[in-house]
Amino acid sequence: MNHLIATLHTLGMRLQDRHRGATERDNEAGMTTVEVVVITLALVLLAGVVFAFFNTYVQGKLNQLT
């Protein structure tokens, strides 16, 4: 029974792929270089803000000790 279900599922997926056509599958592209650069810059900026926050916090605590 499982073999029949798997075969029907595979047949359905193949028919769906044929119906969509090859052009629609080729239009799906990954992330562009600009998107990667923007995401990287955002993460670096976030890391800088977090570092500045902790650095200021620690320096404040150190000043209280002296």
N, CA, C and O atoms as a Maestro MAE file, in Angstrom:
{
 s_m_m2io_version
 :::
 2.0.0
}

f_m_ct {
 s_m_title
 :::
 protein
 m_atom[264] {
  # First column is atom index #
  i_m_mmod_type
  r_m_x_coord
  r_m_y_coord
  r_m_z_coord
  i_m_residue_number
  s_m_chain_name
  s_m_pdb_residue_name
  s_m_pdb_atom_name
  i_m_atomic_number
  :::
  1 25 0.817 -1.189 0.000 1 A "MET " " N  " 7
  2 3 0.000 0.000 0.000 1 A "MET " " CA " 6
  3 2 0.865 1.260 0.000 1 A "MET " " C  " 6
  4 15 0.582 2.208 -0.732 1 A "MET " " O  " 8
  5 25 1.932 1.269 0.831 2 A "ASN " " N  " 7
  6 3 2.826 2.419 0.875 2 A "ASN " " CA " 6
  7 2 3.491 2.663 -0.472 2 A "ASN " " C  " 6
  8 15 3.711 3.809 -0.863 2 A "ASN " " O  " 8
  9 25 3.813 1.571 -1.187 3 A "HIS " " N  " 7
  10 3 4.440 1.702 -2.500 3 A "HIS " " CA " 6
  11 2 3.489 2.406 -3.470 3 A "HIS " " C  " 6
  12 15 3.922 3.247 -4.257 3 A "HIS " " O  " 8
  13 25 2.217 2.074 -3.419 4 A "LEU " " N  " 7
  14 3 1.222 2.699 -4.288 4 A "LEU " " CA " 6
  15 2 1.080 4.188 -3.964 4 A "LEU " " C  " 6
  16 15 1.007 5.019 -4.869 4 A "LEU " " O  " 8
  17 25 1.040 4.515 -2.690 5 A "ILE " " N  " 7
  18 3 0.920 5.922 -2.279 5 A "ILE " " CA " 6
  19 2 2.147 6.710 -2.734 5 A "ILE " " C  " 6
  20 15 2.011 7.825 -3.239 5 A "ILE " " O  " 8
  21 25 3.344 6.142 -2.560 6 A "ALA " " N  " 7
  22 3 4.571 6.826 -2.977 6 A "ALA " " CA " 6
  23 2 4.599 7.015 -4.486 6 A "ALA " " C  " 6
  24 15 5.022 8.067 -4.967 6 A "ALA " " O  " 8
  25 25 4.158 6.018 -5.238 7 A "THR " " N  " 7
  26 3 4.128 6.123 -6.695 7 A "THR " " CA " 6
  27 2 3.153 7.199 -7.149 7 A "THR " " C  " 6
  28 15 3.475 7.990 -8.035 7 A "THR " " O  " 8
  29 25 1.978 7.237 -6.560 8 A "LEU " " N  " 7
  30 3 0.995 8.257 -6.928 8 A "LEU " " CA " 6
  31 2 1.478 9.654 -6.564 8 A "LEU " " C  " 6
  32 15 1.252 10.610 -7.306 8 A "LEU " " O  " 8
  33 25 2.139 9.765 -5.426 9 A "HIS " " N  " 7
  34 3 2.674 11.060 -5.017 9 A "HIS " " CA " 6
  35 2 3.742 11.534 -6.006 9 A "HIS " " C  " 6
  36 15 3.750 12.697 -6.409 9 A "HIS " " O  " 8
  37 25 4.643 10.623 -6.392 10 A "THR " " N  " 7
  38 3 5.689 10.967 -7.350 10 A "THR " " CA " 6
  39 2 5.090 11.357 -8.692 10 A "THR " " C  " 6
  40 15 5.537 12.318 -9.318 10 A "THR " " O  " 8
  41 25 4.096 10.628 -9.130 11 A "LEU " " N  " 7
  42 3 3.427 10.945 -10.392 11 A "LEU " " CA " 6
  43 2 2.774 12.314 -10.316 11 A "LEU " " C  " 6
  44 15 2.856 13.092 -11.267 11 A "LEU " " O  " 8
  45 25 2.135 12.617 -9.209 12 A "GLY " " N  " 7
  46 3 1.497 13.923 -9.049 12 A "GLY " " CA " 6
  47 2 2.506 15.056 -9.064 12 A "GLY " " C  " 6
  48 15 2.259 16.104 -9.661 12 A "GLY " " O  " 8
  49 25 3.631 14.854 -8.414 13 A "MET " " N  " 7
  50 3 4.663 15.892 -8.400 13 A "MET " " CA " 6
  51 2 5.246 16.109 -9.790 13 A "MET " " C  " 6
  52 15 5.513 17.247 -10.175 13 A "MET " " O  " 8
  53 25 5.448 15.037 -10.546 14 A "ARG " " N  " 7
  54 3 5.967 15.176 -11.911 14 A "ARG " " CA " 6
  55 2 4.975 15.901 -12.806 14 A "ARG " " C  " 6
  56 15 5.369 16.743 -13.613 14 A "ARG " " O  " 8
  57 25 3.716 15.589 -12.674 15 A "LEU " " N  " 7
  58 3 2.700 16.277 -13.485 15 A "LEU " " CA " 6
  59 2 2.624 17.755 -13.105 15 A "LEU " " C  " 6
  60 15 2.446 18.611 -13.971 15 A "LEU " " O  " 8
  61 25 2.756 18.048 -11.836 16 A "GLN " " N  " 7
  62 3 2.735 19.440 -11.385 16 A "GLN " " CA " 6
  63 2 3.944 20.196 -11.943 16 A "GLN " " C  " 6
  64 15 3.814 21.351 -12.348 16 A "GLN " " O  " 8
  65 25 5.114 19.561 -11.967 17 A "ASP " " N  " 7
  66 3 6.306 20.190 -12.532 17 A "ASP " " CA " 6
  67 2 6.141 20.449 -14.024 17 A "ASP " " C  " 6
  68 15 6.531 21.508 -14.514 17 A "ASP " " O  " 8
  69 25 5.576 19.504 -14.742 18 A "ARG " " N  " 7
  70 3 5.352 19.699 -16.179 18 A "ARG " " CA " 6
  71 2 4.371 20.830 -16.426 18 A "ARG " " C  " 6
  72 15 4.538 21.613 -17.361 18 A "ARG " " O  " 8
  73 25 3.354 20.914 -15.592 19 A "HIS " " N  " 7
  74 3 2.334 21.951 -15.759 19 A "HIS " " CA " 6
  75 2 2.927 23.339 -15.551 19 A "HIS " " C  " 6
  76 15 2.608 24.271 -16.288 19 A "HIS " " O  " 8
  77 25 3.785 23.476 -14.553 20 A "ARG " " N  " 7
  78 3 4.419 24.767 -14.285 20 A "ARG " " CA " 6
  79 2 5.355 25.175 -15.407 20 A "ARG " " C  " 6
  80 15 5.448 26.356 -15.741 20 A "ARG " " O  " 8
  81 25 6.035 24.227 -15.978 21 A "GLY " " N  " 7
  82 3 6.974 24.529 -17.048 21 A "GLY " " CA " 6
  83 2 8.355 24.831 -16.514 21 A "GLY " " C  " 6
  84 15 8.535 25.121 -15.332 21 A "GLY " " O  " 8
  85 25 9.313 24.759 -17.390 22 A "ALA " " N  " 7
  86 3 10.703 24.943 -16.984 22 A "ALA " " CA " 6
  87 2 11.029 26.401 -16.710 22 A "ALA " " C  " 6
  88 15 11.940 26.679 -15.930 22 A "ALA " " O  " 8
  89 25 10.322 27.339 -17.319 23 A "THR " " N  " 7
  90 3 10.670 28.755 -17.147 23 A "THR " " CA " 6
  91 2 10.387 29.228 -15.734 23 A "THR " " C  " 6
  92 15 11.142 30.046 -15.208 23 A "THR " " O  " 8
  93 25 9.335 28.749 -15.105 24 A "GLU " " N  " 7
  94 3 9.017 29.199 -13.760 24 A "GLU " " CA " 6
  95 2 10.055 28.701 -12.762 24 A "GLU " " C  " 6
  96 15 10.393 29.419 -11.821 24 A "GLU " " O  " 8
  97 25 10.562 27.496 -12.947 25 A "ARG " " N  " 7
  98 3 11.574 26.968 -12.037 25 A "ARG " " CA " 6
  99 2 12.884 27.723 -12.175 25 A "ARG " " C  " 6
  100 15 13.605 27.885 -11.190 25 A "ARG " " O  " 8
  101 25 13.206 28.188 -13.371 26 A "ASP " " N  " 7
  102 3 14.464 28.895 -13.585 26 A "ASP " " CA " 6
  103 2 14.432 30.311 -13.042 26 A "ASP " " C  " 6
  104 15 15.491 30.907 -12.843 26 A "ASP " " O  " 8
  105 25 13.256 30.871 -12.796 27 A "ASN " " N  " 7
  106 3 13.157 32.233 -12.299 27 A "ASN " " CA " 6
  107 2 13.525 32.361 -10.832 27 A "ASN " " C  " 6
  108 15 13.810 33.462 -10.362 27 A "ASN " " O  " 8
  109 25 13.525 31.263 -10.108 28 A "GLU " " N  " 7
  110 3 13.844 31.320 -8.689 28 A "GLU " " CA " 6
  111 2 15.354 31.398 -8.530 28 A "GLU " " C  " 6
  112 15 16.081 30.459 -8.854 28 A "GLU " " O  " 8
  113 25 15.805 32.529 -8.030 29 A "ALA " " N  " 7
  114 3 17.241 32.725 -7.828 29 A "ALA " " CA " 6
  115 2 17.509 32.885 -6.350 29 A "ALA " " C  " 6
  116 15 16.601 33.140 -5.559 29 A "ALA " " O  " 8
  117 25 18.763 32.732 -5.992 30 A "GLY " " N  " 7
  118 3 19.158 32.906 -4.605 30 A "GLY " " CA " 6
  119 2 19.295 34.375 -4.263 30 A "GLY " " C  " 6
  120 15 18.848 35.251 -5.003 30 A "GLY " " O  " 8
  121 25 19.919 34.624 -3.132 31 A "MET " " N  " 7
  122 3 20.119 36.001 -2.704 31 A "MET " " CA " 6
  123 2 21.154 36.671 -3.598 31 A "MET " " C  " 6
  124 15 22.146 36.056 -3.987 31 A "MET " " O  " 8
  125 25 20.913 37.919 -3.913 32 A "THR " " N  " 7
  126 3 21.864 38.665 -4.720 32 A "THR " " CA " 6
  127 2 22.985 39.194 -3.830 32 A "THR " " C  " 6
  128 15 22.888 39.159 -2.604 32 A "THR " " O  " 8
  129 25 24.033 39.676 -4.454 33 A "THR " " N  " 7
  130 3 25.178 40.188 -3.715 33 A "THR " " CA " 6
  131 2 24.779 41.381 -2.862 33 A "THR " " C  " 6
  132 15 25.262 41.534 -1.740 33 A "THR " " O  " 8
  133 25 23.905 42.221 -3.386 34 A "VAL " " N  " 7
  134 3 23.470 43.397 -2.642 34 A "VAL " " CA " 6
  135 2 22.760 42.985 -1.357 34 A "VAL " " C  " 6
  136 15 22.982 43.589 -0.308 34 A "VAL " " O  " 8
  137 25 21.916 41.972 -1.427 35 A "GLU " " N  " 7
  138 3 21.217 41.507 -0.230 35 A "GLU " " CA " 6
  139 2 22.200 40.961 0.798 35 A "GLU " " C  " 6
  140 15 22.051 41.210 1.994 35 A "GLU " " O  " 8
  141 25 23.191 40.226 0.345 36 A "VAL " " N  " 7
  142 3 24.188 39.669 1.263 36 A "VAL " " CA " 6
  143 2 24.965 40.795 1.928 36 A "VAL " " C  " 6
  144 15 25.209 40.746 3.134 36 A "VAL " " O  " 8
  145 25 25.362 41.817 1.157 37 A "VAL " " N  " 7
  146 3 26.119 42.936 1.713 37 A "VAL " " CA " 6
  147 2 25.277 43.708 2.726 37 A "VAL " " C  " 6
  148 15 25.779 44.071 3.789 37 A "VAL " " O  " 8
  149 25 24.019 43.961 2.417 38 A "VAL " " N  " 7
  150 3 23.146 44.702 3.328 38 A "VAL " " CA " 6
  151 2 22.939 43.926 4.627 38 A "VAL " " C  " 6
  152 15 23.000 44.507 5.710 38 A "VAL " " O  " 8
  153 25 22.697 42.636 4.529 39 A "ILE " " N  " 7
  154 3 22.498 41.821 5.730 39 A "ILE " " CA " 6
  155 2 23.780 41.777 6.562 39 A "ILE " " C  " 6
  156 15 23.727 41.858 7.789 39 A "ILE " " O  " 8
  157 25 24.927 41.650 5.899 40 A "THR " " N  " 7
  158 3 26.204 41.628 6.607 40 A "THR " " CA " 6
  159 2 26.452 42.951 7.326 40 A "THR " " C  " 6
  160 15 26.864 42.960 8.486 40 A "THR " " O  " 8
  161 25 26.204 44.063 6.647 41 A "LEU " " N  " 7
  162 3 26.387 45.367 7.282 41 A "LEU " " CA " 6
  163 2 25.457 45.550 8.474 41 A "LEU " " C  " 6
  164 15 25.858 46.109 9.496 41 A "LEU " " O  " 8
  165 25 24.234 45.089 8.351 42 A "ALA " " N  " 7
  166 3 23.294 45.200 9.456 42 A "ALA " " CA " 6
  167 2 23.771 44.385 10.656 42 A "ALA " " C  " 6
  168 15 23.659 44.842 11.794 42 A "ALA " " O  " 8
  169 25 24.294 43.202 10.421 43 A "LEU " " N  " 7
  170 3 24.784 42.372 11.518 43 A "LEU " " CA " 6
  171 2 26.031 42.969 12.164 43 A "LEU " " C  " 6
  172 15 26.192 42.902 13.382 43 A "LEU " " O  " 8
  173 25 26.917 43.555 11.351 44 A "VAL " " N  " 7
  174 3 28.106 44.204 11.905 44 A "VAL " " CA " 6
  175 2 27.699 45.413 12.737 44 A "VAL " " C  " 6
  176 15 28.253 45.639 13.813 44 A "VAL " " O  " 8
  177 25 26.745 46.184 12.255 45 A "LEU " " N  " 7
  178 3 26.257 47.338 13.004 45 A "LEU " " CA " 6
  179 2 25.628 46.902 14.330 45 A "LEU " " C  " 6
  180 15 25.858 47.528 15.365 45 A "LEU " " O  " 8
  181 25 24.842 45.838 14.295 46 A "LEU " " N  " 7
  182 3 24.229 45.321 15.516 46 A "LEU " " CA " 6
  183 2 25.299 44.864 16.508 46 A "LEU " " C  " 6
  184 15 25.190 45.128 17.706 46 A "LEU " " O  " 8
  185 25 26.323 44.183 16.016 47 A "ALA " " N  " 7
  186 3 27.405 43.737 16.892 47 A "ALA " " CA " 6
  187 2 28.129 44.937 17.495 47 A "ALA " " C  " 6
  188 15 28.505 44.903 18.667 47 A "ALA " " O  " 8
  189 25 28.330 45.990 16.718 48 A "GLY " " N  " 7
  190 3 28.970 47.196 17.227 48 A "GLY " " CA " 6
  191 2 28.163 47.858 18.315 48 A "GLY " " C  " 6
  192 15 28.726 48.323 19.306 48 A "GLY " " O  " 8
  193 25 26.845 47.912 18.151 49 A "VAL " " N  " 7
  194 3 25.980 48.515 19.161 49 A "VAL " " CA " 6
  195 2 26.012 47.695 20.450 49 A "VAL " " C  " 6
  196 15 26.086 48.253 21.545 49 A "VAL " " O  " 8
  197 25 25.956 46.392 20.318 50 A "VAL " " N  " 7
  198 3 25.998 45.527 21.504 50 A "VAL " " CA " 6
  199 2 27.347 45.670 22.213 50 A "VAL " " C  " 6
  200 15 27.390 45.736 23.442 50 A "VAL " " O  " 8
  201 25 28.447 45.720 21.457 51 A "PHE " " N  " 7
  202 3 29.767 45.897 22.058 51 A "PHE " " CA " 6
  203 2 29.865 47.239 22.780 51 A "PHE " " C  " 6
  204 15 30.382 47.311 23.895 51 A "PHE " " O  " 8
  205 25 29.373 48.293 22.149 52 A "ALA " " N  " 7
  206 3 29.430 49.618 22.766 52 A "ALA " " CA " 6
  207 2 28.616 49.652 24.058 52 A "ALA " " C  " 6
  208 15 29.040 50.256 25.043 52 A "ALA " " O  " 8
  209 25 27.449 49.006 24.058 53 A "PHE " " N  " 7
  210 3 26.614 48.954 25.256 53 A "PHE " " CA " 6
  211 2 27.347 48.261 26.397 53 A "PHE " " C  " 6
  212 15 27.422 48.798 27.502 53 A "PHE " " O  " 8
  213 25 27.889 47.073 26.140 54 A "PHE " " N  " 7
  214 3 28.577 46.331 27.193 54 A "PHE " " CA " 6
  215 2 29.846 47.036 27.642 54 A "PHE " " C  " 6
  216 15 30.170 47.032 28.829 54 A "PHE " " O  " 8
  217 25 30.566 47.640 26.705 55 A "ASN " " N  " 7
  218 3 31.775 48.358 27.061 55 A "ASN " " CA " 6
  219 2 31.456 49.532 27.987 55 A "ASN " " C  " 6
  220 15 32.147 49.743 28.984 55 A "ASN " " O  " 8
  221 25 30.421 50.289 27.664 56 A "THR " " N  " 7
  222 3 30.007 51.409 28.505 56 A "THR " " CA " 6
  223 2 29.557 50.913 29.878 56 A "THR " " C  " 6
  224 15 29.881 51.522 30.897 56 A "THR " " O  " 8
  225 25 28.827 49.829 29.903 57 A "TYR " " N  " 7
  226 3 28.349 49.264 31.175 57 A "TYR " " CA " 6
  227 2 29.521 48.835 32.056 57 A "TYR " " C  " 6
  228 15 29.557 49.153 33.244 57 A "TYR " " O  " 8
  229 25 30.471 48.118 31.476 58 A "VAL " " N  " 7
  230 3 31.616 47.637 32.244 58 A "VAL " " CA " 6
  231 2 32.465 48.808 32.716 58 A "VAL " " C  " 6
  232 15 32.923 48.809 33.859 58 A "VAL " " O  " 8
  233 25 32.685 49.808 31.860 59 A "GLN " " N  " 7
  234 3 33.485 50.961 32.275 59 A "GLN " " CA " 6
  235 2 32.797 51.707 33.433 59 A "GLN " " C  " 6
  236 15 33.468 52.187 34.346 59 A "GLN " " O  " 8
  237 25 31.495 51.800 33.391 60 A "GLY " " N  " 7
  238 3 30.761 52.423 34.490 60 A "GLY " " CA " 6
  239 2 30.921 51.676 35.785 60 A "GLY " " C  " 6
  240 15 31.096 52.286 36.840 60 A "GLY " " O  " 8
  241 25 30.863 50.349 35.720 61 A "LYS " " N  " 7
  242 3 31.061 49.529 36.921 61 A "LYS " " CA " 6
  243 2 32.488 49.635 37.431 61 A "LYS " " C  " 6
  244 15 32.702 49.646 38.643 61 A "LYS " " O  " 8
  245 25 33.468 49.711 36.543 62 A "LEU " " N  " 7
  246 3 34.853 49.846 36.960 62 A "LEU " " CA " 6
  247 2 35.094 51.186 37.633 62 A "LEU " " C  " 6
  248 15 35.855 51.269 38.597 62 A "LEU " " O  " 8
  249 25 34.454 52.232 37.135 63 A "ASN " " N  " 7
  250 3 34.608 53.546 37.746 63 A "ASN " " CA " 6
  251 2 34.005 53.596 39.154 63 A "ASN " " C  " 6
  252 15 34.469 54.362 39.999 63 A "ASN " " O  " 8
  253 25 32.986 52.793 39.406 64 A "GLN " " N  " 7
  254 3 32.387 52.735 40.722 64 A "GLN " " CA " 6
  255 2 33.293 52.047 41.729 64 A "GLN " " C  " 6
  256 15 33.203 52.308 42.928 64 A "GLN " " O  " 8
  257 25 34.172 51.160 41.244 65 A "LEU " " N  " 7
  258 3 35.065 50.424 42.133 65 A "LEU " " CA " 6
  259 2 36.200 51.308 42.641 65 A "LEU " " C  " 6
  260 15 36.705 51.091 43.743 65 A "LEU " " O  " 8
  261 25 36.601 52.289 41.860 66 A "THR " " N  " 7
  262 3 37.748 53.107 42.263 66 A "THR " " CA " 6
  263 2 37.341 54.342 43.016 66 A "THR " " C  " 6
  264 15 38.197 55.129 43.420 66 A "THR " " O  " 8
  :::
 }
 m_bond[263] {
  # First column is bond index #
  i_m_from
  i_m_to
  i_m_order
  :::
  1 1 2 1
  2 2 3 1
  3 3 4 2
  4 3 5 1
  5 5 6 1
  6 6 7 1
  7 7 8 2
  8 7 9 1
  9 9 10 1
  10 10 11 1
  11 11 12 2
  12 11 13 1
  13 13 14 1
  14 14 15 1
  15 15 16 2
  16 15 17 1
  17 17 18 1
  18 18 19 1
  19 19 20 2
  20 19 21 1
  21 21 22 1
  22 22 23 1
  23 23 24 2
  24 23 25 1
  25 25 26 1
  26 26 27 1
  27 27 28 2
  28 27 29 1
  29 29 30 1
  30 30 31 1
  31 31 32 2
  32 31 33 1
  33 33 34 1
  34 34 35 1
  35 35 36 2
  36 35 37 1
  37 37 38 1
  38 38 39 1
  39 39 40 2
  40 39 41 1
  41 41 42 1
  42 42 43 1
  43 43 44 2
  44 43 45 1
  45 45 46 1
  46 46 47 1
  47 47 48 2
  48 47 49 1
  49 49 50 1
  50 50 51 1
  51 51 52 2
  52 51 53 1
  53 53 54 1
  54 54 55 1
  55 55 56 2
  56 55 57 1
  57 57 58 1
  58 58 59 1
  59 59 60 2
  60 59 61 1
  61 61 62 1
  62 62 63 1
  63 63 64 2
  64 63 65 1
  65 65 66 1
  66 66 67 1
  67 67 68 2
  68 67 69 1
  69 69 70 1
  70 70 71 1
  71 71 72 2
  72 71 73 1
  73 73 74 1
  74 74 75 1
  75 75 76 2
  76 75 77 1
  77 77 78 1
  78 78 79 1
  79 79 80 2
  80 79 81 1
  81 81 82 1
  82 82 83 1
  83 83 84 2
  84 83 85 1
  85 85 86 1
  86 86 87 1
  87 87 88 2
  88 87 89 1
  89 89 90 1
  90 90 91 1
  91 91 92 2
  92 91 93 1
  93 93 94 1
  94 94 95 1
  95 95 96 2
  96 95 97 1
  97 97 98 1
  98 98 99 1
  99 99 100 2
  100 99 101 1
  101 101 102 1
  102 102 103 1
  103 103 104 2
  104 103 105 1
  105 105 106 1
  106 106 107 1
  107 107 108 2
  108 107 109 1
  109 109 110 1
  110 110 111 1
  111 111 112 2
  112 111 113 1
  113 113 114 1
  114 114 115 1
  115 115 116 2
  116 115 117 1
  117 117 118 1
  118 118 119 1
  119 119 120 2
  120 119 121 1
  121 121 122 1
  122 122 123 1
  123 123 124 2
  124 123 125 1
  125 125 126 1
  126 126 127 1
  127 127 128 2
  128 127 129 1
  129 129 130 1
  130 130 131 1
  131 131 132 2
  132 131 133 1
  133 133 134 1
  134 134 135 1
  135 135 136 2
  136 135 137 1
  137 137 138 1
  138 138 139 1
  139 139 140 2
  140 139 141 1
  141 141 142 1
  142 142 143 1
  143 143 144 2
  144 143 145 1
  145 145 146 1
  146 146 147 1
  147 147 148 2
  148 147 149 1
  149 149 150 1
  150 150 151 1
  151 151 152 2
  152 151 153 1
  153 153 154 1
  154 154 155 1
  155 155 156 2
  156 155 157 1
  157 157 158 1
  158 158 159 1
  159 159 160 2
  160 159 161 1
  161 161 162 1
  162 162 163 1
  163 163 164 2
  164 163 165 1
  165 165 166 1
  166 166 167 1
  167 167 168 2
  168 167 169 1
  169 169 170 1
  170 170 171 1
  171 171 172 2
  172 171 173 1
  173 173 174 1
  174 174 175 1
  175 175 176 2
  176 175 177 1
  177 177 178 1
  178 178 179 1
  179 179 180 2
  180 179 181 1
  181 181 182 1
  182 182 183 1
  183 183 184 2
  184 183 185 1
  185 185 186 1
  186 186 187 1
  187 187 188 2
  188 187 189 1
  189 189 190 1
  190 190 191 1
  191 191 192 2
  192 191 193 1
  193 193 194 1
  194 194 195 1
  195 195 196 2
  196 195 197 1
  197 197 198 1
  198 198 199 1
  199 199 200 2
  200 199 201 1
  201 201 202 1
  202 202 203 1
  203 203 204 2
  204 203 205 1
  205 205 206 1
  206 206 207 1
  207 207 208 2
  208 207 209 1
  209 209 210 1
  210 210 211 1
  211 211 212 2
  212 211 213 1
  213 213 214 1
  214 214 215 1
  215 215 216 2
  216 215 217 1
  217 217 218 1
  218 218 219 1
  219 219 220 2
  220 219 221 1
  221 221 222 1
  222 222 223 1
  223 223 224 2
  224 223 225 1
  225 225 226 1
  226 226 227 1
  227 227 228 2
  228 227 229 1
  229 229 230 1
  230 230 231 1
  231 231 232 2
  232 231 233 1
  233 233 234 1
  234 234 235 1
  235 235 236 2
  236 235 237 1
  237 237 238 1
  238 238 239 1
  239 239 240 2
  240 239 241 1
  241 241 242 1
  242 242 243 1
  243 243 244 2
  244 243 245 1
  245 245 246 1
  246 246 247 1
  247 247 248 2
  248 247 249 1
  249 249 250 1
  250 250 251 1
  251 251 252 2
  252 251 253 1
  253 253 254 1
  254 254 255 1
  255 255 256 2
  256 255 257 1
  257 257 258 1
  258 258 259 1
  259 259 260 2
  260 259 261 1
  261 261 262 1
  262 262 263 1
  263 263 264 2
  :::
 }
}
